[in-house]
Amino acid sequence: MRDIDEMVERLLDMDIIGENNSITFTDEAKQLIHEISERCMDATLIVENKDRIDQYGKGLTAEEVYVDMLHKIVDAPTSLHMRMSARLLIPVIDQKLQEENGVE
């Protein structure tokens, strides 16, 4: 589990904010998001809430989910909530990026 936290930390340290405050995922960020997502998908919480997670992402872009994840991390009442926010939402971001690239 700790390696996921370290991977999320690396993602959050990446320079993906553009000049106009837009999110632009680099290829390196996309790859890291995918790796984190694969590790998170085995978690019981993800498996049990897959329908709710999929429903959450409807109508949102990967960038919008990423920004929402950042808000949830900052506003998290505990470190557990902070870590779980990333674990729940990074798979949604990965799915959105895959859809944008025509991969299902």
MOPAC internal coordinates of N, CA, C and O (Angstrom, degrees):
PM7 1SCF
backbone

  N    0.0000 0     0.00 0     0.00 0    0    0    0
  C    1.4597 1     0.00 0     0.00 0    1    0    0
  C    1.5307 1   111.28 1     0.00 0    2    1    0
  O    1.2310 1   121.30 1   143.86 1    3    2    1
  N    1.3189 1   115.12 1   -36.14 1    3    2    1
  C    1.4574 1   118.61 1  -177.42 1    5    3    2
  C    1.5292 1   111.08 1   -62.88 1    6    5    3
  O    1.2310 1   120.00 1   144.84 1    7    6    5
  N    1.3490 1   117.60 1   -35.16 1    7    6    5
  C    1.4567 1   119.37 1   179.60 1    9    7    6
  C    1.5242 1   111.21 1   -63.99 1   10    9    7
  O    1.2310 1   119.59 1   148.42 1   11   10    9
  N    1.3268 1   118.38 1   -31.58 1   11   10    9
  C    1.4627 1   120.70 1   175.83 1   13   11   10
  C    1.5231 1   109.15 1   -65.06 1   14   13   11
  O    1.2310 1   120.33 1   136.60 1   15   14   13
  N    1.3218 1   116.97 1   -43.40 1   15   14   13
  C    1.4675 1   120.30 1   178.44 1   17   15   14
  C    1.5214 1   110.93 1   -59.35 1   18   17   15
  O    1.2310 1   120.65 1   138.46 1   19   18   17
  N    1.3222 1   116.37 1   -41.54 1   19   18   17
  C    1.4656 1   120.19 1   179.08 1   21   19   18
  C    1.5240 1   111.46 1   -66.35 1   22   21   19
  O    1.2310 1   120.47 1   141.89 1   23   22   21
  N    1.3245 1   116.70 1   -38.11 1   23   22   21
  C    1.4681 1   120.55 1   177.90 1   25   23   22
  C    1.5269 1   110.45 1   -66.21 1   26   25   23
  O    1.2310 1   120.38 1   138.07 1   27   26   25
  N    1.3302 1   116.89 1   -41.93 1   27   26   25
  C    1.4706 1   120.91 1   178.12 1   29   27   26
  C    1.5230 1   109.24 1   -63.37 1   30   29   27
  O    1.2310 1   120.28 1   138.74 1   31   30   29
  N    1.3107 1   117.08 1   -41.26 1   31   30   29
  C    1.4627 1   120.80 1   178.04 1   33   31   30
  C    1.5316 1   110.91 1   -59.52 1   34   33   31
  O    1.2310 1   120.76 1   136.53 1   35   34   33
  N    1.3422 1   116.15 1   -43.47 1   35   34   33
  C    1.4753 1   119.49 1   176.76 1   37   35   34
  C    1.5242 1   111.06 1   -60.74 1   38   37   35
  O    1.2310 1   120.43 1   137.57 1   39   38   37
  N    1.3397 1   116.77 1   -42.43 1   39   38   37
  C    1.4632 1   120.78 1   179.17 1   41   39   38
  C    1.5231 1   110.62 1   -60.75 1   42   41   39
  O    1.2310 1   120.80 1   134.23 1   43   42   41
  N    1.3148 1   116.08 1   -45.77 1   43   42   41
  C    1.4620 1   120.16 1  -178.38 1   45   43   42
  C    1.5197 1   112.34 1   -66.98 1   46   45   43
  O    1.2310 1   120.23 1   156.05 1   47   46   45
  N    1.3285 1   117.16 1   -23.95 1   47   46   45
  C    1.4641 1   121.22 1   177.83 1   49   47   46
  C    1.5311 1   113.28 1   -83.43 1   50   49   47
  O    1.2310 1   120.21 1   168.72 1   51   50   49
  N    1.3300 1   117.21 1   -11.28 1   51   50   49
  C    1.4655 1   120.40 1  -178.27 1   53   51   50
  C    1.5265 1   110.74 1   -70.89 1   54   53   51
  O    1.2310 1   121.64 1   -31.74 1   55   54   53
  N    1.3194 1   114.47 1   148.26 1   55   54   53
  C    1.4588 1   121.58 1   179.69 1   57   55   54
  C    1.5320 1   109.16 1   -88.13 1   58   57   55
  O    1.2310 1   120.84 1   -89.93 1   59   58   57
  N    1.3358 1   116.01 1    90.07 1   59   58   57
  C    1.4691 1   119.50 1  -178.22 1   61   59   58
  C    1.5279 1   111.96 1  -119.47 1   62   61   59
  O    1.2310 1   120.30 1  -171.85 1   63   62   61
  N    1.3234 1   117.03 1     8.15 1   63   62   61
  C    1.4582 1   121.57 1   178.84 1   65   63   62
  C    1.5255 1   108.11 1   -94.48 1   66   65   63
  O    1.2310 1   121.00 1   -57.88 1   67   66   65
  N    1.3444 1   115.70 1   122.12 1   67   66   65
  C    1.4500 1   121.11 1  -179.36 1   69   67   66
  C    1.5191 1   112.56 1   -79.56 1   70   69   67
  O    1.2310 1   120.95 1    -2.86 1   71   70   69
  N    1.3272 1   115.79 1   177.14 1   71   70   69
  C    1.4683 1   121.85 1  -178.57 1   73   71   70
  C    1.5185 1   112.46 1   -58.93 1   74   73   71
  O    1.2310 1   119.88 1   144.45 1   75   74   73
  N    1.2964 1   117.84 1   -35.55 1   75   74   73
  C    1.4646 1   121.63 1  -178.37 1   77   75   74
  C    1.5298 1   111.63 1   -95.55 1   78   77   75
  O    1.2310 1   120.95 1  -155.26 1   79   78   77
  N    1.3455 1   115.79 1    24.74 1   79   78   77
  C    1.4677 1   123.56 1  -179.81 1   81   79   78
  C    1.5225 1   113.59 1    63.96 1   82   81   79
  O    1.2310 1   120.36 1  -158.59 1   83   82   81
  N    1.3140 1   116.92 1    21.41 1   83   82   81
  C    1.4623 1   120.11 1   176.09 1   85   83   82
  C    1.5266 1   108.85 1   -88.85 1   86   85   83
  O    1.2310 1   121.17 1   -24.44 1   87   86   85
  N    1.3144 1   115.36 1   155.56 1   87   86   85
  C    1.4554 1   121.90 1   178.33 1   89   87   86
  C    1.5190 1   108.52 1   -91.24 1   90   89   87
  O    1.2310 1   120.55 1   -53.12 1   91   90   89
  N    1.3212 1   116.56 1   126.88 1   91   90   89
  C    1.4564 1   121.98 1   176.00 1   93   91   90
  C    1.5171 1   107.20 1  -129.52 1   94   93   91
  O    1.2310 1   120.99 1   -73.06 1   95   94   93
  N    1.3315 1   115.71 1   106.94 1   95   94   93
  C    1.4592 1   120.55 1  -179.08 1   97   95   94
  C    1.5204 1   109.82 1   -75.53 1   98   97   95
  O    1.2310 1   120.73 1   -57.45 1   99   98   97
  N    1.3152 1   116.21 1   122.55 1   99   98   97
  C    1.4666 1   121.20 1   174.84 1  101   99   98
  C    1.5315 1   108.01 1   -75.65 1  102  101   99
  O    1.2310 1   120.87 1   -14.18 1  103  102  101
  N    1.3262 1   115.95 1   165.82 1  103  102  101
  C    1.4652 1   119.35 1   176.52 1  105  103  102
  C    1.5247 1   110.23 1   -60.15 1  106  105  103
  O    1.2310 1   120.69 1   142.09 1  107  106  105
  N    1.3303 1   116.28 1   -37.91 1  107  106  105
  C    1.4710 1   120.81 1   178.76 1  109  107  106
  C    1.5330 1   110.65 1   -63.61 1  110  109  107
  O    1.2310 1   120.40 1   137.82 1  111  110  109
  N    1.3345 1   116.84 1   -42.18 1  111  110  109
  C    1.4708 1   120.89 1   178.80 1  113  111  110
  C    1.5245 1   110.36 1   -65.66 1  114  113  111
  O    1.2310 1   120.24 1   137.72 1  115  114  113
  N    1.3265 1   117.15 1   -42.28 1  115  114  113
  C    1.4633 1   120.86 1   178.96 1  117  115  114
  C    1.5290 1   110.83 1   -61.09 1  118  117  115
  O    1.2310 1   120.54 1   137.79 1  119  118  117
  N    1.3203 1   116.58 1   -42.21 1  119  118  117
  C    1.4655 1   120.65 1   179.72 1  121  119  118
  C    1.5283 1   110.06 1   -64.43 1  122  121  119
  O    1.2310 1   120.35 1   136.21 1  123  122  121
  N    1.3317 1   116.94 1   -43.79 1  123  122  121
  C    1.4586 1   120.65 1   179.68 1  125  123  122
  C    1.5248 1   110.91 1   -65.02 1  126  125  123
  O    1.2310 1   120.18 1   138.76 1  127  126  125
  N    1.3191 1   117.27 1   -41.24 1  127  126  125
  C    1.4650 1   121.47 1   176.37 1  129  127  126
  C    1.5223 1   109.97 1   -58.37 1  130  129  127
  O    1.2310 1   120.66 1   136.37 1  131  130  129
  N    1.3236 1   116.35 1   -43.63 1  131  130  129
  C    1.4682 1   120.52 1  -179.76 1  133  131  130
  C    1.5356 1   111.02 1   -64.35 1  134  133  131
  O    1.2310 1   120.35 1   137.37 1  135  134  133
  N    1.3160 1   116.94 1   -42.63 1  135  134  133
  C    1.4655 1   120.58 1   179.20 1  137  135  134
  C    1.5303 1   111.22 1   -63.88 1  138  137  135
  O    1.2310 1   120.50 1   136.78 1  139  138  137
  N    1.3270 1   116.66 1   -43.22 1  139  138  137
  C    1.4642 1   120.40 1   177.98 1  141  139  138
  C    1.5204 1   109.58 1   -62.98 1  142  141  139
  O    1.2310 1   120.55 1   135.68 1  143  142  141
  N    1.3135 1   116.55 1   -44.32 1  143  142  141
  C    1.4599 1   121.88 1  -179.25 1  145  143  142
  C    1.5205 1   111.19 1   -58.27 1  146  145  143
  O    1.2310 1   120.49 1   134.27 1  147  146  145
  N    1.3204 1   116.66 1   -45.73 1  147  146  145
  C    1.4655 1   120.37 1   179.95 1  149  147  146
  C    1.5248 1   111.44 1   -60.16 1  150  149  147
  O    1.2310 1   120.54 1   140.47 1  151  150  149
  N    1.3063 1   116.58 1   -39.53 1  151  150  149
  C    1.4732 1   120.16 1   179.37 1  153  151  150
  C    1.5253 1   111.51 1   -70.95 1  154  153  151
  O    1.2310 1   120.33 1   146.27 1  155  154  153
  N    1.3183 1   116.97 1   -33.73 1  155  154  153
  C    1.4633 1   120.85 1  -178.23 1  157  155  154
  C    1.5267 1   112.46 1   -76.61 1  158  157  155
  O    1.2310 1   119.95 1   153.02 1  159  158  157
  N    1.3234 1   117.69 1   -26.98 1  159  158  157
  C    1.4589 1   121.24 1  -173.41 1  161  159  158
  C    1.5263 1   113.82 1   -64.16 1  162  161  159
  O    1.2310 1   120.00 1   161.10 1  163  162  161
  N    1.3083 1   117.60 1   -18.90 1  163  162  161
  C    1.4551 1   120.62 1   178.27 1  165  163  162
  C    1.5252 1   112.82 1   -84.73 1  166  165  163
  O    1.2310 1   120.44 1   168.41 1  167  166  165
  N    1.3102 1   116.76 1   -11.59 1  167  166  165
  C    1.4594 1   120.54 1  -176.98 1  169  167  166
  C    1.5286 1   110.50 1   -67.31 1  170  169  167
  O    1.2310 1   120.80 1   -41.32 1  171  170  169
  N    1.3095 1   116.07 1   138.68 1  171  170  169
  C    1.4633 1   122.34 1  -178.56 1  173  171  170
  C    1.5265 1   111.25 1   -56.66 1  174  173  171
  O    1.2310 1   120.45 1   138.28 1  175  174  173
  N    1.3295 1   116.75 1   -41.72 1  175  174  173
  C    1.4605 1   120.66 1  -178.79 1  177  175  174
  C    1.5257 1   111.47 1   -60.04 1  178  177  175
  O    1.2310 1   120.36 1   139.71 1  179  178  177
  N    1.3194 1   116.91 1   -40.29 1  179  178  177
  C    1.4671 1   121.36 1   178.84 1  181  179  178
  C    1.5173 1   110.10 1   -67.31 1  182  181  179
  O    1.2310 1   120.41 1   131.59 1  183  182  181
  N    1.3074 1   116.83 1   -48.41 1  183  182  181
  C    1.4611 1   121.75 1  -177.74 1  185  183  182
  C    1.5254 1   110.85 1   -60.34 1  186  185  183
  O    1.2310 1   120.53 1   135.44 1  187  186  185
  N    1.3187 1   116.60 1   -44.56 1  187  186  185
  C    1.4666 1   121.22 1  -177.58 1  189  187  186
  C    1.5224 1   113.04 1   -70.34 1  190  189  187
  O    1.2310 1   119.73 1   156.54 1  191  190  189
  N    1.3195 1   118.11 1   -23.46 1  191  190  189
  C    1.4603 1   121.68 1  -176.09 1  193  191  190
  C    1.5241 1   113.14 1  -115.56 1  194  193  191
  O    1.2310 1   120.27 1  -160.11 1  195  194  193
  N    1.3352 1   117.10 1    19.89 1  195  194  193
  C    1.4662 1   121.66 1  -176.19 1  197  195  194
  C    1.5320 1   112.36 1   -54.37 1  198  197  195
  O    1.2310 1   119.61 1   135.43 1  199  198  197
  N    1.3321 1   118.34 1   -44.57 1  199  198  197
  C    1.4690 1   121.19 1  -179.33 1  201  199  198
  C    1.5240 1   111.43 1   -63.31 1  202  201  199
  O    1.2310 1   120.69 1   136.39 1  203  202  201
  N    1.3220 1   116.28 1   -43.61 1  203  202  201
  C    1.4754 1   120.25 1   179.39 1  205  203  202
  C    1.5230 1   111.06 1   -65.31 1  206  205  203
  O    1.2310 1   120.45 1   140.72 1  207  206  205
  N    1.3215 1   116.75 1   -39.28 1  207  206  205
  C    1.4587 1   121.35 1   179.38 1  209  207  206
  C    1.5213 1   110.10 1   -65.81 1  210  209  207
  O    1.2310 1   120.46 1   135.89 1  211  210  209
  N    1.3338 1   116.72 1   -44.11 1  211  210  209
  C    1.4686 1   120.59 1   177.96 1  213  211  210
  C    1.5262 1   110.72 1   -62.19 1  214  213  211
  O    1.2310 1   120.44 1   138.56 1  215  214  213
  N    1.3078 1   116.76 1   -41.44 1  215  214  213
  C    1.4674 1   121.60 1   179.48 1  217  215  214
  C    1.5239 1   110.67 1   -63.10 1  218  217  215
  O    1.2310 1   120.41 1   139.72 1  219  218  217
  N    1.3282 1   116.82 1   -40.28 1  219  218  217
  C    1.4602 1   121.92 1   179.85 1  221  219  218
  C    1.5328 1   110.93 1   -57.30 1  222  221  219
  O    1.2310 1   120.40 1   138.95 1  223  222  221
  N    1.3171 1   116.84 1   -41.05 1  223  222  221
  C    1.4530 1   121.08 1  -174.00 1  225  223  222
  C    1.5145 1   115.67 1   -78.27 1  226  225  223
  O    1.2310 1   119.91 1   170.05 1  227  226  225
  N    1.3181 1   117.78 1    -9.95 1  227  226  225
  C    1.4721 1   120.00 1  -177.65 1  229  227  226
  C    1.5264 1   110.86 1   -61.40 1  230  229  227
  O    1.2310 1   121.19 1   -49.30 1  231  230  229
  N    1.3224 1   115.33 1   130.70 1  231  230  229
  C    1.4553 1   121.11 1   176.76 1  233  231  230
  C    1.5160 1   114.66 1    80.32 1  234  233  231
  O    1.2310 1   119.93 1  -178.13 1  235  234  233
  N    1.3346 1   117.73 1     1.87 1  235  234  233
  C    1.4603 1   121.06 1   179.30 1  237  235  234
  C    1.5188 1   110.06 1  -110.80 1  238  237  235
  O    1.2310 1   120.71 1   -28.56 1  239  238  237
  N    1.3223 1   116.25 1   151.44 1  239  238  237
  C    1.4559 1   120.85 1   174.27 1  241  239  238
  C    1.5296 1   109.00 1   -90.23 1  242  241  239
  O    1.2310 1   120.77 1   -13.26 1  243  242  241
  N    1.3111 1   116.14 1   166.74 1  243  242  241
  C    1.4636 1   120.99 1   176.75 1  245  243  242
  C    1.5255 1   109.98 1   -58.90 1  246  245  243
  O    1.2310 1   120.72 1   140.67 1  247  246  245
  N    1.3026 1   116.23 1   -39.33 1  247  246  245
  C    1.4600 1   120.99 1  -179.72 1  249  247  246
  C    1.5257 1   111.45 1   -65.27 1  250  249  247
  O    1.2310 1   120.31 1   139.35 1  251  250  249
  N    1.3224 1   117.02 1   -40.65 1  251  250  249
  C    1.4710 1   120.70 1   178.42 1  253  251  250
  C    1.5297 1   111.37 1   -65.66 1  254  253  251
  O    1.2310 1   120.56 1   139.74 1  255  254  253
  N    1.3181 1   116.53 1   -40.26 1  255  254  253
  C    1.4659 1   120.05 1   177.82 1  257  255  254
  C    1.5240 1   109.62 1   -65.63 1  258  257  255
  O    1.2310 1   119.94 1   140.16 1  259  258  257
  N    1.3367 1   117.72 1   -39.84 1  259  258  257
  C    1.4574 1   121.68 1   178.91 1  261  259  258
  C    1.5332 1   110.73 1   -60.95 1  262  261  259
  O    1.2310 1   120.53 1   133.78 1  263  262  261
  N    1.3121 1   116.58 1   -46.22 1  263  262  261
  C    1.4687 1   120.24 1   179.04 1  265  263  262
  C    1.5262 1   110.41 1   -63.24 1  266  265  263
  O    1.2310 1   120.24 1   138.23 1  267  266  265
  N    1.3293 1   117.16 1   -41.77 1  267  266  265
  C    1.4582 1   120.14 1   177.60 1  269  267  266
  C    1.5267 1   110.49 1   -62.54 1  270  269  267
  O    1.2310 1   120.51 1   140.28 1  271  270  269
  N    1.3266 1   116.62 1   -39.72 1  271  270  269
  C    1.4575 1   120.36 1   177.54 1  273  271  270
  C    1.5272 1   110.37 1   -60.82 1  274  273  271
  O    1.2310 1   120.46 1   137.19 1  275  274  273
  N    1.3210 1   116.73 1   -42.81 1  275  274  273
  C    1.4643 1   120.02 1   178.57 1  277  275  274
  C    1.5296 1   110.85 1   -60.18 1  278  277  275
  O    1.2310 1   120.55 1   136.81 1  279  278  277
  N    1.3313 1   116.55 1   -43.19 1  279  278  277
  C    1.4700 1   120.25 1   177.34 1  281  279  278
  C    1.5218 1   111.04 1   -61.32 1  282  281  279
  O    1.2310 1   120.68 1   136.05 1  283  282  281
  N    1.3167 1   116.31 1   -43.95 1  283  282  281
  C    1.4691 1   120.29 1  -179.48 1  285  283  282
  C    1.5273 1   111.08 1   -64.50 1  286  285  283
  O    1.2310 1   120.08 1   142.19 1  287  286  285
  N    1.3222 1   117.45 1   -37.81 1  287  286  285
  C    1.4635 1   120.83 1   178.30 1  289  287  286
  C    1.5276 1   109.99 1   -65.38 1  290  289  287
  O    1.2310 1   120.62 1   133.44 1  291  290  289
  N    1.3125 1   116.42 1   -46.56 1  291  290  289
  C    1.4694 1   120.39 1  -178.67 1  293  291  290
  C    1.5225 1   111.52 1   -65.48 1  294  293  291
  O    1.2310 1   120.30 1   140.91 1  295  294  293
  N    1.3209 1   117.03 1   -39.09 1  295  294  293
  C    1.4650 1   121.50 1  -176.29 1  297  295  294
  C    1.5299 1   113.75 1   -88.42 1  298  297  295
  O    1.2310 1   119.93 1  -179.08 1  299  298  297
  N    1.3239 1   117.73 1     0.92 1  299  298  297
  C    1.4593 1   121.15 1  -175.99 1  301  299  298
  C    1.5283 1   110.91 1   -62.21 1  302  301  299
  O    1.2310 1   120.53 1   -46.57 1  303  302  301
  N    1.3373 1   116.59 1   133.43 1  303  302  301
  C    1.4650 1   119.54 1  -179.16 1  305  303  302
  C    1.5360 1   113.47 1   -73.69 1  306  305  303
  O    1.2310 1   120.19 1   157.99 1  307  306  305
  N    1.3311 1   117.25 1   -22.01 1  307  306  305
  C    1.4669 1   120.86 1   179.42 1  309  307  306
  C    1.5237 1   109.45 1  -140.41 1  310  309  307
  O    1.2310 1   120.91 1   -14.46 1  311  310  309
  N    1.3162 1   115.86 1   165.54 1  311  310  309
  C    1.4672 1   119.36 1   177.84 1  313  311  310
  C    1.5301 1   110.84 1   -66.75 1  314  313  311
  O    1.2310 1   120.09 1   149.98 1  315  314  313
  N    1.3251 1   117.43 1   -30.02 1  315  314  313
  C    1.4612 1   120.25 1   176.49 1  317  315  314
  C    1.5265 1   110.48 1   -63.35 1  318  317  315
  O    1.2310 1   120.15 1   133.96 1  319  318  317
  N    1.3221 1   117.31 1   -46.04 1  319  318  317
  C    1.4686 1   121.25 1   177.67 1  321  319  318
  C    1.5326 1   110.50 1   -61.27 1  322  321  319
  O    1.2310 1   120.68 1   141.30 1  323  322  321
  N    1.3117 1   116.31 1   -38.70 1  323  322  321
  C    1.4572 1   121.18 1  -179.54 1  325  323  322
  C    1.5306 1   109.80 1   -63.13 1  326  325  323
  O    1.2310 1   120.47 1   131.19 1  327  326  325
  N    1.3239 1   116.71 1   -48.81 1  327  326  325
  C    1.4688 1   120.34 1  -178.95 1  329  327  326
  C    1.5278 1   111.38 1   -66.29 1  330  329  327
  O    1.2310 1   120.44 1   140.15 1  331  330  329
  N    1.3241 1   116.76 1   -39.85 1  331  330  329
  C    1.4650 1   119.71 1  -178.01 1  333  331  330
  C    1.5321 1   111.50 1   -70.01 1  334  333  331
  O    1.2310 1   119.88 1   148.29 1  335  334  333
  N    1.3172 1   117.83 1   -31.71 1  335  334  333
  C    1.4680 1   120.30 1   176.61 1  337  335  334
  C    1.5267 1   110.15 1   -58.12 1  338  337  335
  O    1.2310 1   120.86 1   134.17 1  339  338  337
  N    1.3234 1   115.95 1   -45.83 1  339  338  337
  C    1.4664 1   120.01 1   179.11 1  341  339  338
  C    1.5202 1   110.70 1   -65.28 1  342  341  339
  O    1.2310 1   120.17 1   136.74 1  343  342  341
  N    1.3300 1   117.29 1   -43.26 1  343  342  341
  C    1.4658 1   120.78 1  -178.56 1  345  343  342
  C    1.5228 1   112.51 1   -65.03 1  346  345  343
  O    1.2310 1   120.19 1   147.39 1  347  346  345
  N    1.3096 1   117.24 1   -32.61 1  347  346  345
  C    1.4662 1   120.57 1   179.55 1  349  347  346
  C    1.5252 1   112.32 1   -80.06 1  350  349  347
  O    1.2310 1   120.16 1   144.55 1  351  350  349
  N    1.3300 1   117.30 1   -35.45 1  351  350  349
  C    1.4613 1   119.78 1  -171.81 1  353  351  350
  C    1.5265 1   114.46 1   -95.25 1  354  353  351
  O    1.2310 1   119.31 1   154.40 1  355  354  353
  N    1.3087 1   118.93 1   -25.60 1  355  354  353
  C    1.4688 1   119.16 1   179.08 1  357  355  354
  C    1.5331 1   111.38 1   -62.77 1  358  357  355
  O    1.2310 1   118.41 1   141.05 1  359  358  357
  N    1.3319 1   120.63 1   -38.95 1  359  358  357
  C    1.4678 1   118.37 1   173.93 1  361  359  358
  C    1.5362 1   113.15 1   -60.73 1  362  361  359
  O    1.2310 1   119.96 1   146.83 1  363  362  361
  N    1.3278 1   117.69 1   -33.17 1  363  362  361
  C    1.4673 1   120.70 1   176.57 1  365  363  362
  C    1.5258 1   109.67 1   -66.91 1  366  365  363
  O    1.2310 1   120.51 1   136.33 1  367  366  365
  N    1.3249 1   116.64 1   -43.67 1  367  366  365
  C    1.4703 1   121.00 1   178.01 1  369  367  366
  C    1.5268 1   109.54 1   -60.06 1  370  369  367
  O    1.2310 1   120.50 1   134.75 1  371  370  369
  N    1.3258 1   116.66 1   -45.25 1  371  370  369
  C    1.4663 1   121.02 1   179.54 1  373  371  370
  C    1.5253 1   110.94 1   -60.44 1  374  373  371
  O    1.2310 1   120.62 1   135.72 1  375  374  373
  N    1.3210 1   116.43 1   -44.28 1  375  374  373
  C    1.4697 1   120.46 1   178.75 1  377  375  374
  C    1.5231 1   110.70 1   -60.63 1  378  377  375
  O    1.2310 1   120.30 1   136.63 1  379  378  377
  N    1.3224 1   117.04 1   -43.37 1  379  378  377
  C    1.4712 1   120.89 1   179.48 1  381  379  378
  C    1.5287 1   110.93 1   -63.44 1  382  381  379
  O    1.2310 1   120.59 1   137.51 1  383  382  381
  N    1.3314 1   116.48 1   -42.49 1  383  382  381
  C    1.4803 1   119.73 1   178.55 1  385  383  382
  C    1.5147 1   110.43 1   -64.58 1  386  385  383
  O    1.2310 1   119.75 1   140.59 1  387  386  385
  N    1.3176 1   118.08 1   -39.41 1  387  386  385
  C    1.4744 1   122.10 1   177.93 1  389  387  386
  C    1.5384 1   109.85 1   -62.53 1  390  389  387
  O    1.2310 1   120.67 1   136.83 1  391  390  389
  N    1.3325 1   116.32 1   -43.17 1  391  390  389
  C    1.4731 1   120.72 1   179.59 1  393  391  390
  C    1.5186 1   110.82 1   -62.80 1  394  393  391
  O    1.2310 1   120.38 1   139.19 1  395  394  393
  N    1.3431 1   116.88 1   -40.81 1  395  394  393
  C    1.4729 1   120.85 1   178.74 1  397  395  394
  C    1.5159 1   111.27 1   -62.09 1  398  397  395
  O    1.2310 1   120.31 1   149.20 1  399  398  397
  N    1.3286 1   117.02 1   -30.80 1  399  398  397
  C    1.4649 1   121.74 1  -178.96 1  401  399  398
  C    1.5234 1   112.07 1   -93.67 1  402  401  399
  O    1.2310 1   120.48 1  -173.37 1  403  402  401
  N    1.3258 1   116.69 1     6.63 1  403  402  401
  C    1.4623 1   120.94 1   177.39 1  405  403  402
  C    1.5082 1   114.18 1    76.80 1  406  405  403
  O    1.2310 1   120.12 1  -161.49 1  407  406  405
  N    1.3402 1   117.39 1    18.51 1  407  406  405
  C    1.4587 1   121.76 1   178.35 1  409  407  406
  C    1.5113 1   107.30 1  -106.69 1  410  409  407
  O    1.2310 1   120.40 1   -50.08 1  411  410  409
  N    1.3227 1   116.83 1   129.92 1  411  410  409
  C    1.4916 1   120.39 1   179.64 1  413  411  410
  C    1.4867 1   110.00 1  -110.70 1  414  413  411
  O    1.2310 1   120.10 1   180.00 1  415  414  413

